Structure formats: C-alpha cells, structure tokens
Amino acid sequence: MKGFNRTDEPTFLRKNAALWNDQWYQLKSKTPGAKFQWYKHGVKPVNQLLRPILESQTQDHCSYCDGYPPLRGDDTIDHFRPKSRLDFARLAYAWSNLYIACNACQRTKLEAFSEDLLAPDADNFSFDRYFIYEFATHKILPNPDAGSDEQLKAETTIRLFGLNDSGHIINRRHTLERWRGKSETDSVLDDFAHRFMLL
C-alpha cells in the first residue's frame, strides 16, 4: 500500500452525490436485497466517468496492493465503506469513499470493513509507519516498532485485502527481481508495481 494525495472532488459528483446517495439509501431501506447499479450522468454510468480520475491519483496502480499495470477490465471501483450496508449506503457516491482497486483486492475484501482498516490517502498514512517489507518471504508485516494500535490497523489491512496471499507474494517477488535487474531506460518508478518496497 502506497500513500497518495486525493484530488479535488469532480464537479459532476459534488453536484449530484447527495441526491444519488439518498436514492440508493431509500432503495436499500425498502429492498434490503437490492443490487447496486451506478446511476448515469448524461449518457455514461458514473463509474465510467470516475475510473480515469481515480486511476490518475495512483498512477494506474491499485490503491491497496499497488499492483500494476491493470489488465483490461481488471480494475474496479471499491467502496471503502461498503455500499451494501445500510449504515454506509449514503456514502455510495461519496468521493472520499471511492478507490480504484484490482480484482484481487476487491474479491478478497468484498463487503468487509473495520474501523481499523487503513486508507492510503489518510493524512497520517505512510507505509513505513505501519508496515515493513520482509525481503526473504516477500510478505508485508506490521511494523514491530509501531504502537499496538498501529500494529492492529496493519494486521487488519493485510487480512482484509489479502495482501499476503500467494498471488500478491509472487507478484512482489517478480517486481523486485525486475527492479534489481532494471536498465537505465527502465528506471521510472511508476512503471513498477509495489512501489512501497522499492523506495
């Protein structure tokens, strides 16, 4: 997980989010089993308008595992606080609740949430504050020098996003091998996945 700065809320979202959030909340209240579908702005679903903006914030990397590059159709918009839960339904279109994510992180997290889950755009977030990268195993571990609250947040984040599943571990190993063997013309950091371990 690499920290990033969230850009300003898009104008079309700022003008319509409250209405769209309320519409989704009302539908979910009346029909608990209702399936979420993005409303349209003009002729396009809102997620199609949001995706390139969210991707630009992370240089096309997954907000959570920092995976890159996304395969066509492999990246999606994650609701950090799940839109399926009625207590979070009014955040379905909240700019601060939307993150670009790879399918691996999205499929692992699904509708799970914890107040201990770390957000990569939080003001006080940095990888080194919460995590260490273990080069021998290619696992991400809670920083042993962090406080107990910070370690709990790190453990929760690793678990809910599956950051130490075999796919993530193998991808990090391959990234590190490529980074160590890079040429002078292959040294742009944003062209690599898992940038937090290369800094």
Sequence and secondary structure as in RCSB ss.txt:
>XXXX:A:sequence
MKGFNRTDEPTFLRKNAALWNDQWYQLKSKTPGAKFQWYKHGVKPVNQLLRPILESQTQDHCSYCDGYPPLRGDD
TIDHFRPKSRLDFARLAYAWSNLYIACNACQRTKLEAFSEDLLAPDADNFSFDRYFIYEFATHKILPNPDAGSDE
QLKAETTIRLFGLNDSGHIINRRHTLERWRGKSETDSVLDDFAHRFMLL
>XXXX:A:secstr
          HHHHHHHHHHHHHHHHHHHH TT      EETTEEHHHHHHHHHHHHTTTS TTT   S  TTTE
EEEESS TTSGGGGGGTT GGGEEEEEHHHHHHHTT   TT   TTSTT  HHHHEEEETTTTEEEE TTS HHH
HHHHHHHHHHHTTTSHHHHHHHHHHHHHHHT  GGG  GGGSS GGGT 
